Amino acid sequence: MRLRAVDVMDGRVLIGVIGVLLLAAAAYEYMLLQGLASAA
């Protein structure tokens, strides 16, 4: 039971971290494109 609970928590944490990284990458790419558009 304990191992299963830990596995579930780890999975949720990994999904959360991946989601945050994807959002950060998308925001950075969006800002980068906006900067290039305004510069050009």
Buried (B, 14 or more C-beta within 10 A) or exposed (E): EEEEEEEEEEEEEEEEEEEEEEEEEEEEEEEEEEEEEEEE
